[in-house]
Structure formats: C-alpha cells, structure tokens
C-alpha cells in the first residue's frame, strides 16, 4: 500500500509539473506583434513555428526558422503553449494587412499549429499552408486551411496517425510517411526542411534583402 501511495503521489507531482511548465513564465513570450517581426512591408507574411513538449524539445523548429530567415522569409519559433496569442495576433494582422499565415509545428507543436488554424476558422481567416512534423495524434483540419503537409515518423505511421479534413472543407492534405525518422529526430531532418521551404516560398511574400 505504501508503495502504491508513493507511485500515485509521484504521478500527481509529475502531472502538476507538466502543467506548470506548459504555461508558466519559463516559456518565452512574443514580445513583438507580427507586423514588427521584421522590416518587411505590412502584409508581407509570417511563418510561425511551434516547439513541442515543455519547450525544450523540437529544437529543429528553431533551426528551420533560422533557415527561413536566411532565405528572407519572416519566421519565428515559439513554445506550443503560445498558440492562443499567435491566433489573436495573426487574426488582427490578417484583418488589417491581409498577411499570409503559415503554421508549422513538431509533436505537441503540430497540435498547437492546428489549434491556431481552428481558432482562425471562427473568423474565416485563411491559412494557405500548414506543415506538421509528426503530431502526437491524428488531427482534423479546419476548412480555412488550403494545404497541409503532414510528415509522419515510423512510430506514428504505425500508430495510424493521420491528418483528415473536418466537415465543410476540402484542403489538399499530404500525409507523408517518413519512415527513416523517429519522433525524436524528425524535426532535425534536413531533407524535410528543403521540402518545407519549397512549399512555403510560393505562398508567402519574401522580404526584400536587407
């Protein structure tokens, strides 16, 4: 009985810690609205990338954001718990400037990207492209999303995780099995970075060289 009590207490403590880490000040905040993320003209477009568990994994999202910036594309990498703030700011920026929105995420960050899209669907704010790196469950894509690329690791492909459309929409959905990668390393896959950047450039206006 004592052993069971200790295991139960430890599980509760771990759950409380996870909850605290996912929403506390440990996570970085967005300190600038989308319109001031760069010197690009209003409406030029922003790519939002979301990291996964506890904001300490999914470092590949930071790397991909850096590659996008090197290609003169506005990109910012954030913690998955910041999806509500991103949804509010992208909605306002699209209403004011018709700014193209691209959402990318790995693991829990992929789920966060889809939550942003679902929230933006409430005001018919379009999302021309969403790129998911191995979400931790199957996701339902809202009607405002036009194109989804869903990279699936060997584990989660075997688990049957896929992206499918919610009623009312007809997005182009690509569920791509990437069986050479695991959930842990798929966000660091250089070939997938290349595919992502190639998909982003036709739908988002690039910055002028600085």
Residue frames as a rotation matrix with the C-alpha (Angstrom) as fourth column:
UNK 1
0.564 0.826 0.000 0.00
0.826 -0.564 0.000 0.00
0.000 0.000 -1.000 0.00
UNK 2
0.419 -0.478 -0.772 2.81
0.174 -0.792 0.586 2.40
-0.891 -0.380 -0.249 0.86
UNK 3
-0.645 -0.700 0.306 4.42
0.394 0.039 0.918 1.73
-0.655 0.713 0.251 -2.49
UNK 4
-0.142 0.698 0.702 1.17
0.975 -0.025 0.222 2.43
0.172 0.716 -0.677 -4.33
UNK 5
0.747 0.419 -0.517 0.76
0.559 -0.816 0.146 5.69
-0.361 -0.398 -0.843 -2.42
UNK 6
-0.039 -0.855 -0.518 4.27
0.108 -0.519 0.848 6.79
-0.993 -0.023 0.113 -3.35
UNK 7
-0.719 -0.214 0.661 3.73
0.635 0.181 0.751 5.96
-0.280 0.960 0.006 -7.03
UNK 8
0.267 0.907 0.324 0.40
0.951 -0.303 0.065 7.82
0.157 0.291 -0.944 -7.05
UNK 9
0.658 -0.074 -0.749 1.92
0.330 -0.866 0.376 10.86
-0.677 -0.494 -0.546 -5.37
UNK 10
-0.437 -0.895 -0.093 4.81
0.223 -0.208 0.953 10.86
-0.872 0.395 0.290 -7.83
UNK 11
-0.475 0.336 0.814 2.42
0.880 0.149 0.451 10.68
0.030 0.930 -0.366 -10.79
UNK 12
0.651 0.748 -0.131 0.38
0.757 -0.651 0.047 13.60
-0.050 -0.130 -0.990 -9.45
UNK 13
0.339 -0.611 -0.716 3.53
0.160 -0.712 0.684 15.65
-0.927 -0.346 -0.144 -8.87
UNK 14
-0.673 -0.614 0.412 4.73
0.467 0.079 0.881 14.95
-0.573 0.786 0.233 -12.42
UNK 15
-0.048 0.755 0.654 1.38
0.978 -0.096 0.183 15.97
0.201 0.649 -0.734 -13.89
UNK 16
0.781 0.324 -0.534 1.40
0.492 -0.845 0.207 19.22
-0.384 -0.425 -0.820 -11.91
UNK 17
-0.118 -0.914 -0.387 4.93
0.161 -0.402 0.901 19.95
-0.980 0.044 0.195 -13.07
UNK 18
-0.623 -0.072 0.779 3.98
0.760 0.179 0.625 19.35
-0.185 0.981 -0.057 -16.70
UNK 19
0.436 0.868 0.236 1.02
0.888 -0.458 0.046 21.70
0.149 0.189 -0.971 -16.38
UNK 20
0.636 -0.237 -0.735 3.17
0.268 -0.825 0.498 24.38
-0.724 -0.513 -0.461 -14.80
UNK 21
-0.428 -0.904 0.012 5.90
0.283 -0.121 0.951 24.15
-0.858 0.410 0.308 -17.41
UNK 22
-0.380 0.301 0.875 3.46
0.924 0.175 0.341 24.32
-0.050 0.937 -0.344 -20.30
UNK 23
0.409 0.679 0.610 2.08
0.718 -0.652 0.245 27.69
0.563 0.338 -0.754 -19.33
UNK 24
0.641 -0.150 -0.753 4.38
0.617 -0.484 0.621 29.46
-0.457 -0.862 -0.218 -16.91
UNK 25
0.864 -0.311 -0.395 6.85
-0.393 -0.908 -0.143 32.31
-0.315 0.279 -0.907 -17.37
UNK 26
0.029 -0.856 0.516 9.57
0.049 0.516 0.855 29.72
-0.998 0.000 0.056 -18.12
UNK 27
0.131 0.099 0.986 8.38
0.937 0.313 -0.156 29.90
-0.324 0.945 -0.051 -21.72
UNK 28
-0.869 -0.464 -0.171 9.44
0.377 -0.846 0.378 32.86
-0.320 0.264 0.910 -23.88
UNK 29
0.158 0.944 -0.289 6.78
0.425 -0.329 -0.843 35.40
-0.892 0.010 -0.453 -24.75
UNK 30
0.062 -0.048 0.997 6.04
0.955 -0.288 -0.074 37.03
0.291 0.956 0.028 -28.06
UNK 31
-0.209 -0.224 -0.952 7.41
0.676 -0.737 0.025 40.49
-0.707 -0.638 0.305 -27.47
UNK 32
-0.768 -0.022 -0.641 6.53
-0.376 -0.795 0.477 41.96
-0.519 0.607 0.602 -30.85
UNK 33
0.344 0.922 0.178 3.35
-0.243 0.271 -0.932 41.75
-0.907 0.277 0.317 -32.91
UNK 34
0.308 -0.225 0.924 3.59
0.738 0.669 -0.082 40.13
-0.600 0.708 0.372 -36.36
UNK 35
0.920 0.120 0.373 3.73
0.355 -0.654 -0.668 43.48
0.164 0.747 -0.644 -38.14
UNK 36
0.687 -0.699 0.197 7.02
-0.720 -0.692 0.054 44.34
0.099 -0.179 -0.979 -36.38
UNK 37
0.796 -0.408 0.447 8.74
0.182 0.866 0.466 40.97
-0.578 -0.289 0.763 -36.63
UNK 38
-0.155 -0.866 0.475 10.92
0.907 0.067 0.417 42.40
-0.393 0.495 0.775 -39.39
UNK 39
-0.544 -0.111 -0.832 11.44
-0.102 -0.975 0.197 45.41
-0.833 0.192 0.519 -41.60
UNK 40
-0.826 0.261 0.500 9.26
0.564 0.403 0.721 43.82
-0.013 0.877 -0.480 -44.26
UNK 41
-0.778 0.594 0.204 6.28
-0.482 -0.773 0.412 45.82
0.403 0.222 0.888 -45.54
UNK 42
-0.409 0.732 0.544 2.89
-0.633 0.202 -0.747 45.24
-0.657 -0.650 0.381 -43.95
UNK 43
0.634 0.770 -0.070 1.20
-0.629 0.460 -0.627 42.16
-0.450 0.441 0.776 -45.30
UNK 44
-0.050 -0.753 -0.657 4.44
-0.965 0.206 -0.164 40.50
0.259 0.625 -0.736 -46.38
UNK 45
0.626 0.405 -0.666 3.71
-0.297 0.914 0.276 37.34
0.721 0.025 0.693 -44.42
UNK 46
-0.131 -0.613 0.780 4.94
-0.989 0.028 -0.144 35.48
0.067 -0.790 -0.609 -41.35
UNK 47
0.109 0.077 -0.991 5.76
-0.124 0.990 0.063 31.83
0.986 0.116 0.117 -40.67
UNK 48
0.208 0.026 0.978 5.03
-0.971 -0.114 0.210 30.66
0.117 -0.993 0.001 -37.11
UNK 49
-0.103 -0.322 -0.941 6.78
-0.169 0.938 -0.303 27.53
0.980 0.128 -0.151 -35.85
UNK 50
0.548 0.401 0.734 5.84
-0.787 -0.050 0.615 25.77
0.284 -0.915 0.288 -32.62
UNK 51
-0.598 -0.788 -0.147 8.14
-0.615 0.570 -0.545 23.65
0.513 -0.235 -0.825 -30.50
UNK 52
0.104 0.631 -0.769 6.97
0.019 0.771 0.636 20.52
0.994 -0.081 0.068 -28.70
UNK 53
0.578 0.400 -0.711 6.99
0.579 0.413 0.703 19.18
0.575 -0.818 0.007 -25.14
UNK 54
0.624 -0.195 -0.757 7.85
0.698 -0.298 0.652 21.61
-0.353 -0.934 -0.050 -22.34
UNK 55
0.983 -0.178 -0.047 9.55
-0.178 -0.858 -0.482 23.96
0.046 0.482 -0.875 -24.83
UNK 56
0.239 -0.954 0.181 12.87
-0.661 -0.023 0.750 22.12
-0.711 -0.299 -0.636 -24.51
UNK 57
-0.195 -0.239 0.951 12.46
0.495 0.813 0.306 19.60
-0.847 0.531 -0.040 -27.35
UNK 58
0.604 0.503 0.618 11.85
0.758 -0.125 -0.640 20.27
-0.245 0.855 -0.457 -31.05
UNK 59
0.047 -0.674 -0.738 14.99
0.112 -0.730 0.674 22.34
-0.993 -0.114 0.041 -31.50
UNK 60
-0.584 -0.229 0.779 14.58
0.747 0.223 0.626 21.63
-0.317 0.947 0.041 -35.20
UNK 61
0.517 0.816 0.259 11.84
0.856 -0.499 -0.137 24.26
0.018 0.293 -0.956 -35.29
UNK 62
0.603 -0.416 -0.680 14.43
0.004 -0.851 0.525 26.85
-0.797 -0.319 -0.512 -34.27
UNK 63
-0.475 -0.844 0.248 16.77
0.224 0.156 0.962 25.59
-0.851 0.513 0.115 -36.99
UNK 64
-0.230 0.467 0.854 14.07
0.972 0.154 0.177 25.71
-0.049 0.871 -0.490 -39.66
UNK 65
0.802 0.511 -0.311 13.10
0.522 -0.851 -0.054 29.23
-0.292 -0.119 -0.949 -38.58
UNK 66
0.162 -0.834 -0.527 16.73
-0.091 -0.544 0.834 30.31
-0.983 -0.088 -0.164 -38.97
UNK 67
-0.642 -0.377 0.667 16.90
0.562 0.361 0.744 28.79
-0.522 0.853 -0.020 -42.46
UNK 68
0.275 0.828 0.489 13.71
0.961 -0.245 -0.126 30.61
0.016 0.505 -0.863 -43.44
UNK 69
0.772 -0.032 -0.635 15.07
0.162 -0.956 0.246 33.92
-0.615 -0.293 -0.732 -42.19
UNK 70
-0.310 -0.949 -0.046 18.26
0.063 -0.069 0.996 33.28
-0.949 0.306 0.081 -44.17
UNK 71
-0.605 0.195 0.772 16.00
0.791 0.262 0.553 32.89
-0.094 0.945 -0.312 -47.22
UNK 72
-0.980 0.166 0.112 14.43
-0.156 -0.983 0.095 36.31
0.126 0.076 0.989 -46.47
UNK 73
-0.086 0.970 -0.226 11.21
0.187 0.239 0.953 34.85
0.979 0.039 -0.202 -45.04
UNK 74
-0.274 0.078 0.959 9.85
-0.850 -0.486 -0.204 36.17
0.450 -0.871 0.199 -41.76
UNK 75
0.228 0.311 -0.923 9.82
0.113 0.933 0.342 33.27
0.967 -0.182 0.177 -39.29
UNK 76
-0.247 -0.260 0.933 9.54
-0.882 -0.338 -0.328 32.99
0.401 -0.905 -0.145 -35.52
UNK 77
-0.267 0.061 -0.962 9.82
0.158 0.987 0.019 29.85
0.951 -0.147 -0.273 -33.36
UNK 78
-0.215 0.380 0.900 7.71
-0.850 -0.527 0.020 29.70
0.482 -0.760 0.436 -30.20
UNK 79
-0.944 -0.008 0.331 6.54
-0.223 0.753 -0.619 27.40
-0.244 -0.658 -0.712 -27.42
UNK 80
-0.733 0.679 -0.037 3.44
0.424 0.500 0.755 25.34
0.531 0.538 -0.655 -28.13
UNK 81
-0.260 0.675 -0.690 1.54
0.923 -0.037 -0.384 26.94
-0.285 -0.737 -0.613 -25.23
UNK 82
-0.638 -0.054 -0.768 1.58
0.039 -0.999 0.037 30.31
-0.769 -0.006 0.639 -27.03
UNK 83
-0.748 0.321 0.581 -0.92
0.662 0.300 0.687 29.24
0.047 0.898 -0.437 -29.69
UNK 84
0.298 0.928 -0.223 -3.74
0.925 -0.338 -0.171 31.44
-0.235 -0.156 -0.960 -28.35
UNK 85
0.186 -0.311 -0.932 -1.60
0.089 -0.939 0.331 34.56
-0.979 -0.145 -0.147 -28.54
UNK 86
-0.855 -0.512 0.074 -0.48
0.081 0.009 0.997 33.69
-0.511 0.859 0.034 -32.05
UNK 87
-0.379 0.797 0.471 -4.09
0.925 0.304 0.229 33.13
0.039 0.522 -0.852 -33.10
UNK 88
0.502 0.597 -0.626 -5.16
0.654 -0.735 -0.177 36.52
-0.566 -0.320 -0.760 -31.75
UNK 89
-0.040 -0.608 -0.793 -2.27
-0.142 -0.782 0.607 38.39
-0.989 0.137 -0.055 -33.33
UNK 90
-0.898 -0.290 0.330 -2.45
0.253 0.273 0.928 36.69
-0.359 0.917 -0.172 -36.71
UNK 91
-0.023 0.963 0.267 -6.20
0.991 0.058 -0.122 37.28
-0.134 0.262 -0.956 -36.89
UNK 92
0.565 0.226 -0.793 -5.71
0.315 -0.948 -0.046 41.00
-0.763 -0.224 -0.607 -36.23
UNK 93
-0.381 -0.807 -0.451 -2.80
-0.208 -0.401 0.892 41.26
-0.901 0.433 -0.015 -38.66
UNK 94
-0.743 0.180 0.644 -4.70
0.641 0.465 0.610 39.50
-0.190 0.867 -0.462 -41.44
UNK 95
0.339 0.938 -0.075 -7.73
0.892 -0.346 -0.291 41.75
-0.299 0.032 -0.954 -40.90
UNK 96
0.526 -0.172 -0.833 -5.52
0.005 -0.979 0.206 44.85
-0.850 -0.112 -0.514 -41.17
UNK 97
-0.058 -0.766 -0.640 -2.97
-0.759 -0.383 0.527 43.82
-0.649 0.516 -0.559 -43.78
UNK 98
0.865 0.412 -0.286 -4.13
-0.501 0.685 -0.529 40.54
-0.022 0.601 0.799 -45.39
UNK 99
-0.094 -0.985 0.145 -0.88
-0.988 0.110 0.109 39.00
-0.124 -0.132 -0.983 -44.15
UNK 100
0.348 0.153 -0.925 -0.32
-0.436 0.900 -0.015 35.43
0.830 0.409 0.379 -45.40
UNK 101
0.271 -0.154 0.950 -0.06
-0.937 0.183 0.296 32.97
-0.219 -0.971 -0.095 -42.50
UNK 102
0.177 -0.264 -0.948 1.97
-0.338 0.889 -0.310 29.76
0.924 0.375 0.068 -42.49
UNK 103
0.508 0.081 0.857 1.87
-0.858 0.129 0.497 27.46
-0.070 -0.988 0.135 -39.46
UNK 104
0.108 -0.561 -0.821 4.46
-0.280 0.775 -0.566 24.78
0.954 0.291 -0.073 -38.66
UNK 105
0.302 -0.071 0.951 4.94
-0.953 -0.045 0.300 22.59
0.022 -0.996 -0.082 -35.59
UNK 106
-0.405 -0.472 -0.783 6.56
-0.350 0.871 -0.344 19.44
0.845 0.134 -0.518 -34.26
UNK 107
-0.773 0.097 -0.627 4.94
0.508 0.686 -0.521 16.98
0.380 -0.721 -0.579 -31.84
UNK 108
-0.074 0.752 -0.655 2.76
0.866 -0.278 -0.417 18.98
-0.495 -0.598 -0.630 -29.42
UNK 109
-0.548 -0.204 -0.811 3.73
-0.094 -0.949 0.302 22.00
-0.831 0.242 0.501 -31.52
UNK 110
-0.962 0.273 0.012 2.00
0.068 0.197 0.978 20.40
0.265 0.942 -0.208 -34.51
UNK 111
-0.216 0.918 -0.334 -1.16
0.962 0.258 0.086 20.12
0.165 -0.302 -0.939 -32.42
UNK 112
-0.170 0.092 -0.981 -0.73
0.487 -0.858 -0.165 23.78
-0.856 -0.506 0.101 -31.43
UNK 113
-0.938 -0.188 -0.291 -0.46
-0.154 -0.525 0.837 24.82
-0.310 0.830 0.463 -35.08
UNK 114
-0.669 0.743 0.026 -3.75
0.475 0.400 0.784 23.08
0.572 0.537 -0.620 -35.80
UNK 115
-0.057 0.633 -0.772 -5.36
0.952 -0.199 -0.234 24.75
-0.302 -0.748 -0.591 -32.78
UNK 116
-0.602 -0.193 -0.775 -4.36
0.027 -0.975 0.222 28.12
-0.798 0.113 0.592 -34.22
UNK 117
-0.969 0.233 -0.079 -5.96
-0.084 -0.008 0.996 27.15
0.232 0.972 0.028 -37.53
UNK 118
-0.363 0.881 -0.305 -9.15
0.858 0.444 0.260 26.02
0.364 -0.167 -0.916 -35.78
UNK 119
-0.124 0.282 -0.952 -9.34
0.677 -0.677 -0.289 29.30
-0.726 -0.680 -0.107 -33.88
UNK 120
-0.787 -0.218 -0.577 -8.75
-0.210 -0.784 0.584 31.34
-0.579 0.581 0.572 -37.06
UNK 121
-0.840 0.518 0.163 -11.51
0.434 0.462 0.773 29.40
0.325 0.720 -0.613 -38.79
UNK 122
-0.193 0.795 -0.575 -14.01
0.866 -0.137 -0.481 31.09
-0.461 -0.591 -0.662 -36.45
UNK 123
0.236 0.232 -0.944 -13.46
-0.087 -0.962 -0.259 34.31
-0.968 0.143 -0.207 -38.40
UNK 124
0.879 0.139 0.455 -12.79
0.386 0.350 -0.853 32.70
-0.278 0.926 0.254 -41.79
UNK 125
0.504 -0.802 -0.322 -9.15
-0.740 -0.593 0.319 33.77
-0.446 0.078 -0.891 -41.63
UNK 126
0.926 -0.054 -0.373 -7.35
-0.216 0.735 -0.643 31.71
0.309 0.676 0.669 -44.29
UNK 127
0.279 -0.886 0.371 -4.25
-0.470 0.211 0.857 29.63
-0.838 -0.413 -0.357 -43.66
UNK 128
0.540 -0.013 -0.842 -2.66
-0.838 0.090 -0.539 28.92
0.083 0.996 0.038 -47.06
UNK 129
0.153 -0.570 -0.807 -0.21
-0.207 0.781 -0.590 26.34
0.966 0.257 0.001 -45.69
UNK 130
0.571 -0.074 0.818 0.30
-0.814 0.080 0.575 24.26
-0.108 -0.994 -0.014 -42.56
UNK 131
0.095 -0.642 -0.761 3.24
-0.404 0.673 -0.619 21.89
0.910 0.366 -0.196 -42.14
UNK 132
0.743 0.257 0.618 3.06
-0.670 0.274 0.690 19.30
0.007 -0.927 0.376 -39.37
UNK 133
-0.283 -0.863 -0.419 6.10
-0.626 0.497 -0.601 17.41
0.727 0.093 -0.681 -38.15
UNK 134
-0.548 -0.015 -0.836 4.77
0.249 0.951 -0.181 14.22
0.799 -0.308 -0.517 -36.56
UNK 135
-0.137 0.589 0.796 1.80
-0.840 -0.495 0.222 15.30
0.525 -0.639 0.563 -34.38
UNK 136
-0.892 -0.325 0.315 1.28
-0.452 0.655 -0.605 13.04
-0.010 -0.682 -0.731 -31.39
UNK 137
-0.343 0.810 0.475 -2.23
0.264 0.569 -0.779 12.07
-0.901 -0.142 -0.409 -32.52
UNK 138
-0.404 0.311 0.860 -4.42
0.908 0.021 0.419 12.24
0.112 0.950 -0.291 -35.60
UNK 139
-0.714 0.123 -0.689 -5.53
0.123 -0.947 -0.296 15.79
-0.689 -0.297 0.662 -36.42
UNK 140
0.143 0.828 0.543 -8.69
0.942 0.055 -0.332 17.17
-0.304 0.559 -0.772 -38.05
UNK 141
-0.818 -0.573 0.057 -8.02
0.545 -0.738 0.399 20.07
-0.186 0.357 0.915 -40.39
UNK 142
-0.056 0.850 -0.523 -10.49
0.337 -0.477 -0.812 23.01
-0.940 -0.222 -0.259 -40.42
UNK 143
0.539 0.418 0.731 -11.96
0.780 0.080 -0.621 24.40
-0.318 0.905 -0.283 -43.68
UNK 144
0.933 -0.157 -0.323 -9.88
-0.212 -0.967 -0.144 27.60
-0.289 0.203 -0.936 -43.69
UNK 145
-0.031 -0.986 0.166 -6.65
-0.351 0.166 0.921 25.65
-0.936 -0.030 -0.352 -44.32
UNK 146
0.585 0.256 -0.770 -5.83
-0.788 -0.046 -0.614 25.21
-0.193 0.966 0.175 -48.00
UNK 147
0.449 -0.552 -0.703 -2.83
-0.291 0.654 -0.699 22.86
0.845 0.518 0.133 -47.93
UNK 148
0.685 -0.238 0.689 -1.42
-0.664 0.186 0.724 20.54
-0.300 -0.953 -0.031 -45.26
UNK 149
0.157 -0.695 -0.702 1.86
-0.394 0.608 -0.690 18.65
0.906 0.384 -0.178 -45.34
UNK 150
0.711 0.166 0.683 1.97
-0.700 0.253 0.668 16.08
-0.062 -0.953 0.296 -42.56
UNK 151
-0.138 -0.841 -0.523 5.34
-0.621 0.485 -0.616 14.38
0.772 0.240 -0.589 -42.08
UNK 152
0.782 0.521 0.343 4.80
-0.604 0.497 0.624 11.14
0.154 -0.695 0.703 -40.12
UNK 153
-0.246 -0.924 0.294 7.55
-0.967 0.255 -0.008 9.24
-0.068 -0.286 -0.956 -38.27
UNK 154
-0.616 -0.056 -0.786 7.92
-0.314 0.932 0.179 5.48
0.723 0.357 -0.592 -38.35
UNK 155
-0.948 0.263 -0.179 6.26
0.283 0.438 -0.853 5.07
-0.146 -0.860 -0.489 -34.92
UNK 156
-0.462 0.817 -0.346 3.29
-0.266 -0.499 -0.824 7.30
-0.846 -0.289 0.448 -35.56
UNK 157
-0.373 0.328 -0.868 2.72
-0.897 0.110 0.428 5.95
0.236 0.938 0.254 -39.05
UNK 158
-0.785 0.050 -0.617 2.42
0.100 0.994 -0.047 2.52
0.611 -0.098 -0.786 -37.45
UNK 159
-0.826 0.486 -0.286 0.07
0.287 -0.074 -0.955 4.05
-0.485 -0.871 -0.078 -34.87
UNK 160
-0.219 0.774 0.594 -2.23
0.974 0.141 0.176 5.17
0.053 0.617 -0.785 -37.69
UNK 161
0.004 0.199 -0.980 -1.90
0.420 -0.890 -0.179 8.89
-0.908 -0.411 -0.087 -37.01
UNK 162
-0.449 -0.060 0.892 -3.08
0.887 -0.156 0.436 10.90
0.113 0.986 0.123 -40.00
UNK 163
-0.772 0.304 -0.558 -4.46
-0.146 -0.939 -0.310 14.35
-0.619 -0.158 0.770 -40.90
UNK 164
-0.510 0.698 0.502 -8.02
0.856 0.359 0.372 14.43
0.079 0.619 -0.781 -42.23
UNK 165
-0.809 0.231 0.541 -10.44
-0.038 -0.939 0.343 17.23
0.587 0.257 0.768 -43.09
UNK 166
-0.715 0.678 -0.172 -13.21
0.168 -0.072 -0.983 18.46
-0.678 -0.732 -0.063 -40.84
UNK 167
-0.009 0.796 0.605 -16.65
0.954 0.187 -0.232 18.74
-0.298 0.575 -0.762 -42.47
UNK 168
0.805 0.462 -0.372 -17.11
0.328 -0.869 -0.370 21.76
-0.494 0.176 -0.851 -44.71
UNK 169
0.331 -0.762 -0.556 -13.61
-0.684 -0.600 0.415 21.94
-0.650 0.242 -0.720 -46.10
UNK 170
0.963 -0.091 0.252 -11.62
0.235 0.738 -0.633 20.43
-0.128 0.669 0.732 -48.93
UNK 171
0.514 -0.833 -0.204 -7.97
-0.713 -0.548 0.438 21.12
-0.477 -0.080 -0.875 -48.16
UNK 172
0.539 -0.509 -0.672 -5.15
-0.345 0.594 -0.727 19.45
0.769 0.623 0.145 -50.02
UNK 173
0.640 -0.275 0.717 -3.76
-0.695 0.190 0.693 17.06
-0.327 -0.942 -0.069 -47.40
UNK 174
0.321 -0.636 -0.702 -0.49
-0.430 0.562 -0.706 15.20
0.844 0.529 -0.093 -47.88
UNK 175
0.793 -0.133 0.595 0.14
-0.505 0.403 0.763 12.52
-0.341 -0.905 0.252 -45.25
UNK 176
0.484 -0.718 -0.499 3.76
-0.567 0.177 -0.804 11.66
0.666 0.673 -0.322 -45.96
UNK 177
0.982 -0.189 -0.026 5.32
0.150 0.681 0.717 8.62
-0.118 -0.707 0.697 -44.24
UNK 178
0.404 -0.911 0.087 8.92
-0.689 -0.366 -0.626 9.46
0.602 0.192 -0.775 -43.36
UNK 179
0.967 0.180 -0.180 9.90
-0.053 0.834 0.549 6.03
0.249 -0.521 0.816 -42.11
UNK 180
0.139 -0.982 -0.125 13.61
0.497 0.178 -0.849 6.81
0.856 0.056 0.514 -41.91
UNK 181
-0.602 -0.343 0.721 12.92
-0.299 -0.741 -0.601 9.10
0.741 -0.577 0.344 -38.95
UNK 182
-0.430 0.436 -0.791 11.67
0.857 0.473 -0.205 8.64
0.284 -0.766 -0.577 -35.41
UNK 183
0.678 0.729 0.089 9.50
0.634 -0.642 0.431 11.07
0.371 -0.236 -0.898 -33.48
UNK 184
0.560 -0.511 -0.652 12.62
0.507 -0.411 0.758 12.33
-0.655 -0.755 0.029 -31.69
UNK 185
-0.410 -0.891 -0.195 14.69
0.349 -0.351 0.869 13.21
-0.842 0.288 0.455 -34.76
UNK 186
0.038 0.460 0.887 12.16
0.994 0.076 -0.082 14.01
-0.105 0.885 -0.454 -37.50
UNK 187
0.907 0.344 -0.244 12.25
0.340 -0.939 -0.059 17.72
-0.249 -0.030 -0.968 -36.65
UNK 188
0.247 -0.898 -0.365 16.00
-0.356 -0.434 0.827 17.75
-0.901 -0.075 -0.427 -37.43
UNK 189
0.134 -0.144 0.980 15.66
0.698 0.716 0.010 16.12
-0.704 0.683 0.197 -40.86
UNK 190
-0.534 -0.469 -0.703 17.42
-0.098 -0.792 0.602 18.33
-0.839 0.391 0.377 -43.40
UNK 191
-0.926 0.204 0.318 15.57
0.361 0.230 0.904 16.84
0.111 0.951 -0.287 -46.42
UNK 192
0.003 0.990 -0.144 12.25
0.998 0.007 0.067 17.78
0.067 -0.144 -0.987 -44.83
UNK 193
-0.066 -0.121 -0.991 13.49
0.327 -0.941 0.093 21.32
-0.943 -0.317 0.101 -44.28
UNK 194
-0.923 -0.351 -0.160 14.07
-0.042 -0.321 0.946 21.55
-0.383 0.880 0.281 -48.01
UNK 195
-0.573 0.790 0.219 10.56
0.724 0.362 0.587 20.30
0.384 0.495 -0.780 -48.78
UNK 196
0.153 0.649 -0.745 9.10
0.897 -0.408 -0.171 22.73
-0.414 -0.642 -0.645 -46.26
UNK 197
-0.345 -0.362 -0.866 10.91
0.072 -0.930 0.360 25.77
-0.936 0.062 0.347 -47.64
UNK 198
-0.991 -0.012 0.133 9.97
0.132 0.041 0.990 24.81
-0.017 0.999 -0.039 -51.20
UNK 199
-0.254 0.967 0.005 6.30
0.915 0.239 0.324 24.65
0.312 0.087 -0.946 -50.18
UNK 200
0.119 0.280 -0.953 6.43
0.739 -0.666 -0.103 27.94
-0.663 -0.692 -0.286 -48.28
UNK 201
-0.705 -0.571 -0.421 8.01
0.245 -0.753 0.610 30.19
-0.665 0.327 0.671 -50.89
UNK 202
-0.776 0.426 0.465 5.13
0.456 -0.131 0.880 30.08
0.436 0.895 -0.093 -53.44
UNK 203
0.153 0.981 -0.120 2.51
0.780 -0.045 0.624 31.08
0.607 -0.189 -0.772 -50.86
UNK 204
0.621 0.023 -0.783 4.26
0.641 -0.590 0.491 33.76
-0.451 -0.807 -0.381 -48.83
UNK 205
0.863 -0.307 0.402 5.81
0.065 -0.720 -0.691 37.01
0.502 0.622 -0.601 -49.94
UNK 206
0.256 -0.851 -0.458 9.51
0.952 0.304 -0.033 37.13
0.167 -0.428 0.888 -49.23
UNK 207
0.626 -0.144 -0.767 11.28
0.304 -0.861 0.409 40.05
-0.718 -0.489 -0.495 -47.65
UNK 208
0.864 -0.491 0.110 13.47
-0.132 -0.433 -0.892 42.34
0.486 0.756 -0.439 -49.68
UNK 209
0.228 -0.852 -0.471 17.16
0.811 0.434 -0.393 41.65
0.539 -0.292 0.790 -48.97
UNK 210
0.939 0.136 -0.317 18.38
0.317 -0.703 0.636 43.76
-0.136 -0.698 -0.703 -46.06
